[in-house]
Amino acid sequence: MRLARVQATIRYSHWVGKVIVAIDKHDLFESTKSLWPETVELSARDATNRVYWMNESAFSLGDNWRQIALWAFHQGVAELEERAIADGVSTISPHDIEFSTFDKWMRFNLEGDDGWAAERIEWEGDA
């Protein structure tokens, strides 16, 4: 049985026949980052939110890994935005977000409730 690849090399956690396919954290991060423009002008009203909403609407709500990754990356972008505003900077680069920031927000979100228990175990157990 061949496994379908979805959006770059993301491998989703689920049973495929008798094989469990695991999430690749770094591929999920890189493919999520690639959905963002190189720069975002903060002078535009809700600029970062609009990019997030556009990305969110492009994927199925049932695509749990993608949806939580989009939100975690957006939270990292919000950190950049807050620092930029505090420093009087009007442009940010979402591509400056590092995996460690994404990972921090993924872990935070997966701790939200027990509905994410299986994903949390997989995320924490993956290298």
JOJO-V48559 format. One record per pair of residues at least 4 apart in sequence whose ideal C-beta (glycine too) atoms are under 6 Angstrom apart, sorted by the first residue. I is the first residue (numbers start at 1). GAP is how many residues later the second one is. D is the distance in whole Angstrom. If there is no record, write none. Layout:
i gap d
I GAP D
I GAP D
//
This chain:
i gap d
1 16 5
3 13 6
5 4 6
6 4 6
7 24 5
8 19 6
8 23 4
9 18 5
10 17 5
10 18 5
10 21 6
11 10 5
11 13 5
12 53 6
13 9 6
13 10 5
13 109 5
16 5 5
23 42 6
23 99 6
25 101 6
28 41 5
29 70 5
29 73 5
32 37 5
32 41 5
35 20 5
36 58 4
38 57 6
39 52 5
39 54 5
40 7 5
40 8 6
40 52 5
41 50 6
42 48 5
43 47 5
46 4 5
48 29 5
48 33 6
52 22 4
55 15 5
56 14 5
59 4 5
59 7 5
63 4 6
68 41 6
72 30 6
72 33 4
72 34 5
72 37 6
73 29 6
75 30 4
76 21 4
76 25 4
76 26 6
76 29 6
77 17 5
80 12 5
81 11 6
84 5 4
84 8 5
97 4 5
99 4 6
110 6 5
110 9 6
110 10 4
110 13 6
116 4 5
121 4 6
//
